[in-house]
Amino acid sequence: MAEEWKDKVIQEKLGGKKDWTDEERAELCRQLDEELESHIDAMGKTRYKGGWTEENWKEQMAEHPLFAPYIQEEGATQAEAPINPLSEGLAQLKFDPDHNTPEEVAQNYKEEGVLQFKYKKYRLAVANFSEGLKQKCSDYDLNAQLHNNRAAAHCHLGNYRSAIKDCEKAVELKTDYLKAVVRAVDCATKLNSWDEVFHWCDRGLRLDPTNQKLKTDRLTALKEKKLLERNARKMARDENKKATEEQNLINAIKNSGVQLGSTVLKGSSSISLSDLEPCHPAAQGSRVHFNESGELVWPVMLLYPEHHETDIIQEFPESDHIIDHLEVIFGKEAAPAPWDTEHKYQVNNLHVFFEDKEKTKLCKVDPNQTLQQVLRDPRYHVLGGTPGFIILVEGSRFMKDFVSKYSI
């Protein structure tokens, strides 16, 4: 073949001449060298067409039977992955127990899982490491690696408790497996399980007393646990304080003789905070409470049945007089309510009433009384945790019709 190639070059370059001189031979070599250099330079300047690029490498790999299973779309399950005969045949050879020992099959599943992990197919990685463990091979180191690798995949999936269990298995099989210990520390930290962090850090530091990461993680866990315990103590104190205040509130209402609904609270132990929670939406969050002076403050509802309107006074201390709040709402300096187009609602011509518990009698209220005096009237019952009063205009036809329905 070499002689044929040489004859061909001679034919092309020297026209078939065979008896040529040394100078001619040297000239031929020089020309061949120049042509070779020119060809190499041209190759460097010409972009190779049809090659893999950053944009199309996935598509190119997808067409290759060996790479196709590893480049599924994100979220695709193993069952959704395209299976071609070549890949299936290779898998059968790789994982067939008739052609491989349990150790070889487990190792192959481990390698497959590592590859899936590399491509961030963590669920597929977990499945492969699990299949490797099912082989129950006698290689403790390999089984420990499978548990540790599965822990890593679980960790990426946020399955921190499962990851810790795998770390425990890995360390059982390989007591000096520091990598599994460190991974367990990271997962326990994610779960804010500080006692577990201490356990794993101490275990790791017995293996490597100089491990700075474990020292730092343990110190961080110690600070977090102290903070957690401090917050828990503060929360317990706050809850106890709140419970005491609420009980004091209940006792104060019970001892005051106020009647709630149809139940007389004095001497009764049936009252609860839910009985005092306002039912009206506008009064939500304004439950009866103590002010700084230690007196009860109620949310109070003023009803205007003639216009189907309501006012909510969210803070009405028991020592305040009814007239004090009417002056604020309907006094000379106050703007008329939008619904009071006739400006009839003036302090001097308003009457205040409340219904008895059977709602058959209309009881008139002296506006110069305090709220405390009214609430301790044996006929009065606080409904829905919110005292309410009916406001009517003196001499109006509506008042006459409204009052006629009751016995005064």
ChimeraX attribute file (.defattr): number of C-alpha atoms within 10 A of each C-alpha:
attribute: neighborCount
match mode: 1-to-1
recipient: residues
	/A:1	6
	/A:2	7
	/A:3	8
	/A:4	9
	/A:5	10
	/A:6	11
	/A:7	16
	/A:8	14
	/A:9	15
	/A:10	16
	/A:11	13
	/A:12	10
	/A:13	13
	/A:14	15
	/A:15	10
	/A:16	12
	/A:17	10
	/A:18	10
	/A:19	7
	/A:20	9
	/A:21	9
	/A:22	9
	/A:23	8
	/A:24	12
	/A:25	12
	/A:26	11
	/A:27	12
	/A:28	15
	/A:29	11
	/A:30	12
	/A:31	12
	/A:32	14
	/A:33	12
	/A:34	11
	/A:35	12
	/A:36	12
	/A:37	12
	/A:38	11
	/A:39	11
	/A:40	11
	/A:41	11
	/A:42	11
	/A:43	11
	/A:44	9
	/A:45	8
	/A:46	8
	/A:47	9
	/A:48	9
	/A:49	6
	/A:50	6
	/A:51	9
	/A:52	13
	/A:53	9
	/A:54	6
	/A:55	8
	/A:56	11
	/A:57	11
	/A:58	15
	/A:59	12
	/A:60	14
	/A:61	16
	/A:62	17
	/A:63	10
	/A:64	11
	/A:65	15
	/A:66	14
	/A:67	14
	/A:68	19
	/A:69	18
	/A:70	20
	/A:71	16
	/A:72	18
	/A:73	10
	/A:74	9
	/A:75	9
	/A:76	12
	/A:77	12
	/A:78	15
	/A:79	7
	/A:80	10
	/A:81	14
	/A:82	12
	/A:83	13
	/A:84	12
	/A:85	9
	/A:86	11
	/A:87	17
	/A:88	14
	/A:89	10
	/A:90	12
	/A:91	12
	/A:92	13
	/A:93	14
	/A:94	16
	/A:95	20
	/A:96	14
	/A:97	14
	/A:98	9
	/A:99	12
	/A:100	14
	/A:101	14
	/A:102	21
	/A:103	19
	/A:104	18
	/A:105	23
	/A:106	27
	/A:107	24
	/A:108	20
	/A:109	24
	/A:110	27
	/A:111	17
	/A:112	19
	/A:113	28
	/A:114	23
	/A:115	17
	/A:116	22
	/A:117	22
	/A:118	12
	/A:119	14
	/A:120	15
	/A:121	25
	/A:122	22
	/A:123	20
	/A:124	21
	/A:125	27
	/A:126	25
	/A:127	18
	/A:128	25
	/A:129	29
	/A:130	19
	/A:131	19
	/A:132	28
	/A:133	24
	/A:134	13
	/A:135	18
	/A:136	13
	/A:137	17
	/A:138	10
	/A:139	13
	/A:140	14
	/A:141	13
	/A:142	20
	/A:143	26
	/A:144	24
	/A:145	24
	/A:146	29
	/A:147	29
	/A:148	28
	/A:149	25
	/A:150	30
	/A:151	30
	/A:152	26
	/A:153	27
	/A:154	22
	/A:155	21
	/A:156	16
	/A:157	14
	/A:158	14
	/A:159	15
	/A:160	23
	/A:161	17
	/A:162	15
	/A:163	28
	/A:164	26
	/A:165	14
	/A:166	25
	/A:167	29
	/A:168	21
	/A:169	19
	/A:170	29
	/A:171	19
	/A:172	13
	/A:173	18
	/A:174	17
	/A:175	15
	/A:176	16
	/A:177	19
	/A:178	19
	/A:179	14
	/A:180	29
	/A:181	27
	/A:182	20
	/A:183	21
	/A:184	29
	/A:185	27
	/A:186	21
	/A:187	25
	/A:188	23
	/A:189	21
	/A:190	15
	/A:191	15
	/A:192	15
	/A:193	15
	/A:194	23
	/A:195	15
	/A:196	18
	/A:197	28
	/A:198	21
	/A:199	15
	/A:200	24
	/A:201	26
	/A:202	17
	/A:203	18
	/A:204	23
	/A:205	18
	/A:206	13
	/A:207	15
	/A:208	13
	/A:209	12
	/A:210	11
	/A:211	13
	/A:212	11
	/A:213	13
	/A:214	24
	/A:215	17
	/A:216	12
	/A:217	19
	/A:218	23
	/A:219	15
	/A:220	14
	/A:221	23
	/A:222	16
	/A:223	13
	/A:224	16
	/A:225	16
	/A:226	12
	/A:227	12
	/A:228	14
	/A:229	12
	/A:230	12
	/A:231	12
	/A:232	12
	/A:233	12
	/A:234	12
	/A:235	12
	/A:236	12
	/A:237	12
	/A:238	12
	/A:239	12
	/A:240	12
	/A:241	12
	/A:242	12
	/A:243	12
	/A:244	12
	/A:245	14
	/A:246	16
	/A:247	14
	/A:248	13
	/A:249	19
	/A:250	21
	/A:251	17
	/A:252	16
	/A:253	19
	/A:254	20
	/A:255	13
	/A:256	14
	/A:257	16
	/A:258	22
	/A:259	22
	/A:260	23
	/A:261	15
	/A:262	13
	/A:263	14
	/A:264	16
	/A:265	20
	/A:266	16
	/A:267	10
	/A:268	11
	/A:269	10
	/A:270	11
	/A:271	17
	/A:272	11
	/A:273	13
	/A:274	10
	/A:275	15
	/A:276	20
	/A:277	18
	/A:278	22
	/A:279	14
	/A:280	12
	/A:281	8
	/A:282	15
	/A:283	21
	/A:284	12
	/A:285	11
	/A:286	18
	/A:287	19
	/A:288	24
	/A:289	19
	/A:290	16
	/A:291	11
	/A:292	7
	/A:293	6
	/A:294	9
	/A:295	15
	/A:296	19
	/A:297	21
	/A:298	24
	/A:299	23
	/A:300	24
	/A:301	20
	/A:302	17
	/A:303	20
	/A:304	15
	/A:305	14
	/A:306	14
	/A:307	9
	/A:308	8
	/A:309	10
	/A:310	16
	/A:311	14
	/A:312	17
	/A:313	16
	/A:314	19
	/A:315	17
	/A:316	20
	/A:317	20
	/A:318	17
	/A:319	14
	/A:320	15
	/A:321	19
	/A:322	20
	/A:323	19
	/A:324	14
	/A:325	14
	/A:326	19
	/A:327	15
	/A:328	13
	/A:329	18
	/A:330	20
	/A:331	17
	/A:332	11
	/A:333	9
	/A:334	11
	/A:335	11
	/A:336	17
	/A:337	12
	/A:338	8
	/A:339	10
	/A:340	10
	/A:341	9
	/A:342	9
	/A:343	12
	/A:344	15
	/A:345	20
	/A:346	17
	/A:347	17
	/A:348	13
	/A:349	12
	/A:350	16
	/A:351	17
	/A:352	20
	/A:353	20
	/A:354	21
	/A:355	19
	/A:356	16
	/A:357	18
	/A:358	9
	/A:359	11
	/A:360	12
	/A:361	17
	/A:362	19
	/A:363	19
	/A:364	14
	/A:365	15
	/A:366	15
	/A:367	19
	/A:368	12
	/A:369	15
	/A:370	17
	/A:371	20
	/A:372	18
	/A:373	13
	/A:374	21
	/A:375	19
	/A:376	14
	/A:377	12
	/A:378	13
	/A:379	15
	/A:380	21
	/A:381	26
	/A:382	20
	/A:383	18
	/A:384	16
	/A:385	24
	/A:386	25
	/A:387	21
	/A:388	22
	/A:389	21
	/A:390	19
	/A:391	20
	/A:392	23
	/A:393	20
	/A:394	16
	/A:395	10
	/A:396	13
	/A:397	10
	/A:398	14
	/A:399	16
	/A:400	13
	/A:401	10
	/A:402	14
	/A:403	14
	/A:404	11
	/A:405	11
	/A:406	13
	/A:407	10
	/A:408	12
